[in-house]
Amino acid sequence: MEPGVLGRAELQRLTLDGVFQSDDNNILIGQNTIKLHIGDTAWLPAGFIGDRRILIDDDHPLNLRPGDIITVITKERIRLPLHLSGCMYPRGRLLPVGILIPTTHIDPGFAGYLRVILANVGTNIIKLPFSYEVARAEFSTLSSSVDTPYHGVNAELKALNPQSDDLIIEVLPNFHGGPTLPDLLNRLTHIEAFMRSAARRRRRSRLVGVVSTSALLAGATVALAVLLGRKFISEYSRDVVGQVLTAGIVGLLALVAAITRSRITIFIRKLLEVEEDLKLPEADQAKNRS
């Protein structure tokens, strides 16, 4: 076989020969790559205190919070001959949501499961279900076989933590499990929205109080006008002209009071409608910021 990248036909032949295997006996082959999927095991990063192993299945997906760096063990396992090497590439659709995956090399003679490192550099919590495709592996034929096959921890990725603590000089307290910067920003955004809503309610309560007082004064004016009218009519009942004038004045005062009260009612309704119209865009903006 000449040196170069393996195509679909060569990958299918190697799959039949047992070079590429999967936990569900289903190897998905592209034009010149093997598709890699999330298996049932993942590992938390080095420096994490406690059990670092994460078990994944259909009911328990992998959730990546902002800042998480998780090592996923693939469903696929390989057994490379000494004249083949490989390279793993990230799936392109994960980058727009904030998931970075480094490109890694697969040495000749490697045997075992593959690991894919996922880093959430975004501001959202990302859910990756079991068997989700996260990367693809490309394989090439060497011009000659290597002398020494690969030996390393990757051969037992499901049993041994592949992360090394040798480079860590200090573990920051409450780094894992504590609030992240995006969490704090979201909380501040919600607090700001709550404060704005409370301020609107206070302003509306004051305006409604002023308008209600005006309405009461208008009602009191009507009542006073009626009482005065009755008094004048009873005192000057013998004077027909005075009775007519008094009744006319009382009616005019009642009409003015009724119009004033109607205007106040319309003003309250318009005020509440404007308040609701202002509240909806601000709520949408707060939701988009969160």
C-alpha positions in Angstrom: 0.0 0.0 0.0 1.4 3.4 -1.0 1.8 6.2 1.6 -1.1 8.6 1.9 -4.5 9.2 3.5 -6.8 6.2 3.6 -10.1 6.5 1.6 -13.5 4.9 2.3 -12.7 1.6 0.7 -9.5 1.1 2.7 -11.3 2.1 5.9 -14.1 -0.4 5.3 -11.5 -3.2 4.6 -9.7 -2.4 7.9 -13.0 -2.4 9.8 -13.7 -5.9 8.5 -10.2 -6.9 9.7 -11.0 -5.6 13.2 -8.7 -2.5 13.2 -11.7 -0.3 13.9 -14.3 -1.5 16.4 -17.2 0.0 18.4 -19.1 -0.8 21.6 -22.3 -1.0 19.6 -20.6 -2.8 16.7 -21.5 0.1 14.4 -18.6 1.9 12.8 -19.6 5.0 10.8 -17.3 5.8 7.9 -17.2 9.0 6.0 -15.4 9.7 2.7 -12.0 9.4 4.4 -12.6 9.4 8.1 -14.0 7.4 11.0 -16.7 9.2 13.0 -16.1 9.3 16.7 -18.9 9.4 19.3 -19.3 10.0 23.1 -19.0 6.7 25.0 -20.1 5.8 28.4 -17.2 7.3 30.3 -15.7 10.8 30.8 -13.2 12.3 33.2 -13.1 15.6 35.0 -9.9 17.6 34.7 -6.8 17.2 36.8 -6.8 18.9 40.2 -10.4 18.0 40.9 -10.9 16.6 44.4 -13.0 13.5 44.5 -14.2 10.9 42.0 -13.4 12.3 38.6 -15.2 9.6 36.6 -18.5 10.6 34.8 -20.8 7.8 33.7 -22.9 8.7 30.6 -25.9 6.9 29.1 -29.2 7.8 27.4 -30.7 9.1 30.6 -27.5 10.9 31.8 -26.1 13.2 29.1 -22.8 15.1 29.5 -23.4 18.7 30.6 -20.5 21.1 30.2 -20.7 24.3 32.2 -18.7 27.4 31.2 -15.0 26.8 31.9 -15.3 23.0 32.1 -12.6 20.8 30.5 -13.8 17.3 30.1 -12.0 14.2 28.6 -14.5 12.0 26.8 -13.8 8.4 26.0 -15.2 7.4 22.6 -17.4 4.4 21.8 -14.9 3.5 19.1 -11.6 1.7 19.8 -8.9 0.9 17.4 -5.8 -1.4 17.0 -3.5 0.3 14.6 -0.8 -1.7 12.8 2.8 -0.3 12.8 2.5 1.2 9.4 -0.6 3.4 10.1 -0.9 6.6 12.0 -3.9 8.8 12.6 -5.1 12.3 13.5 -8.3 13.4 15.2 -10.2 16.6 14.2 -13.0 18.3 16.0 -16.5 18.4 14.7 -17.1 21.9 13.2 -20.6 22.5 14.5 -19.4 22.5 18.2 -17.3 25.6 17.8 -20.2 28.1 17.3 -21.7 27.0 20.7 -18.3 27.5 22.5 -16.9 24.0 22.5 -13.2 23.7 21.6 -11.6 20.4 20.8 -7.8 20.1 20.1 -6.5 18.2 17.2 -4.5 15.2 18.4 -2.3 12.5 16.9 -2.7 8.8 17.1 0.6 6.9 17.1 1.3 3.7 15.1 0.6 0.6 17.2 -2.0 2.3 19.4 -4.6 -0.1 20.8 -7.6 0.9 22.8 -10.3 3.6 23.1 -9.7 7.2 22.0 -10.1 10.3 24.1 -11.5 13.6 23.0 -10.9 16.7 25.2 -13.9 19.1 25.3 -13.4 22.7 26.6 -16.4 24.9 27.1 -15.1 28.5 26.5 -18.6 29.9 25.9 -21.1 31.4 28.3 -23.8 28.7 28.1 -24.3 25.2 29.6 -24.0 22.7 26.7 -25.7 19.3 26.8 -24.1 16.5 24.8 -26.1 13.3 24.7 -24.7 9.8 24.7 -23.4 8.6 21.3 -23.2 12.2 20.1 -20.6 12.7 17.3 -17.8 15.0 18.6 -14.8 14.3 16.3 -13.5 12.4 13.2 -10.3 10.5 12.8 -8.2 10.4 9.6 -5.6 7.7 9.0 -2.5 7.6 6.8 -0.1 4.9 5.6 3.5 5.4 6.5 6.3 4.9 4.0 7.7 2.3 6.5 6.6 0.6 9.7 7.8 2.0 13.1 10.1 -0.1 15.2 8.3 0.4 18.6 4.5 0.4 19.0 2.8 3.0 21.2 2.8 2.4 25.0 0.9 4.7 27.3 -2.1 5.4 29.6 -4.5 5.7 26.7 -4.7 2.0 26.4 -6.8 1.8 29.6 -8.9 5.0 29.4 -12.0 3.6 31.0 -10.2 2.3 34.1 -7.5 4.9 34.6 -7.7 8.7 34.7 -5.8 9.9 31.6 -5.2 13.3 33.2 -1.8 14.0 34.9 -1.5 16.2 38.0 2.3 16.7 37.6 2.0 20.2 36.2 -0.4 21.5 38.8 1.3 23.6 41.5 -1.9 24.9 43.2 -5.6 24.0 43.2 -7.7 27.1 43.7 -10.4 26.7 46.3 -14.0 26.4 45.2 -12.9 26.5 41.6 -15.1 23.5 40.6 -18.7 23.6 41.7 -18.6 27.3 42.5 -20.2 30.2 40.6 -18.4 31.1 37.3 -18.1 34.5 35.9 -21.0 34.0 33.4 -23.2 32.8 36.4 -22.4 36.0 38.3 -23.2 38.1 35.2 -26.5 36.3 34.8 -27.4 36.9 38.4 -26.5 40.6 38.2 -28.7 40.8 35.0 -31.7 39.2 36.9 -31.2 41.6 39.8 -31.1 44.6 37.5 -34.3 43.5 35.8 -36.0 42.9 39.2 -34.9 46.4 40.4 -36.3 48.0 37.2 -39.6 46.1 37.7 -39.9 47.2 41.3 -39.2 50.8 40.4 -41.9 50.7 37.7 -44.4 49.3 40.2 -43.6 52.0 42.7 -44.0 54.8 40.0 -47.3 53.2 38.9 -48.5 53.0 42.5 -47.8 56.7 43.1 -49.5 57.8 39.9 -52.5 55.6 40.6 -52.7 57.1 44.1 -52.7 60.7 42.7 -55.3 59.8 40.1 -57.5 58.0 42.7 -57.3 61.1 45.0 -58.4 63.3 42.1 -61.3 60.9 41.4 -62.4 61.1 45.1 -62.2 64.9 45.0 -64.4 64.9 41.9 -66.9 62.6 43.6 -66.9 64.8 46.7 -67.6 67.8 44.5 -70.6 66.1 43.0 -71.9 65.2 46.4 -71.4 68.7 47.8 -73.1 70.2 44.8 -76.1 67.9 45.2 -76.4 68.8 48.9 -76.1 72.5 48.3 -78.6 72.3 45.5 -81.2 70.6 47.7 -80.7 73.2 50.4 -81.1 76.1 47.9 -84.1 74.5 46.3 -85.8 73.9 49.7 -85.0 77.5 50.9 -86.1 79.1 47.7 -88.8 76.7 46.6 -91.4 79.6 46.4 -89.2 81.4 43.9 -89.7 79.5 40.6 -86.8 81.3 38.9 -84.4 80.7 41.7 -85.4 77.1 41.8 -84.7 76.7 38.1 -81.3 78.5 38.3 -80.3 76.4 41.3 -81.2 73.2 39.6 -79.3 74.3 36.5 -76.2 75.1 38.5 -76.4 71.7 40.3 -76.8 69.9 37.0 -73.8 71.8 35.5 -71.6 70.9 38.5 -72.6 67.3 38.3 -71.9 67.2 34.5 -68.4 68.7 35.1 -67.6 66.2 37.8 -68.8 63.3 35.7 -66.7 64.4 32.8 -63.6 64.9 35.0 -64.1 61.4 36.5 -64.4 59.9 33.0 -61.3 61.6 31.9 -59.4 60.3 34.9 -60.6 56.8 34.2 -59.4 57.0 30.6 -56.1 58.4 31.8 -55.6 55.4 34.2 -56.3 52.9 31.4 -53.9 54.6 29.0 -51.2 54.8 31.7 -51.5 51.1 32.4 -51.4 50.3 28.6 -48.2 52.4 28.1 -46.7 50.8 31.2 -47.3 47.3 29.8 -45.9 48.3 26.4 -42.7 49.6 28.0 -42.4 46.5 30.2 -42.5 43.9 27.4 -39.4 45.2 25.5 -37.4 45.5 28.7 -38.3 42.0 29.7 -37.2 40.7 26.3 -33.9 42.6 26.5 -33.3 41.2 30.0 -34.1 37.7 28.7 -31.7 38.1 25.8 -28.9 39.4 28.1 -29.4 36.4 30.3 
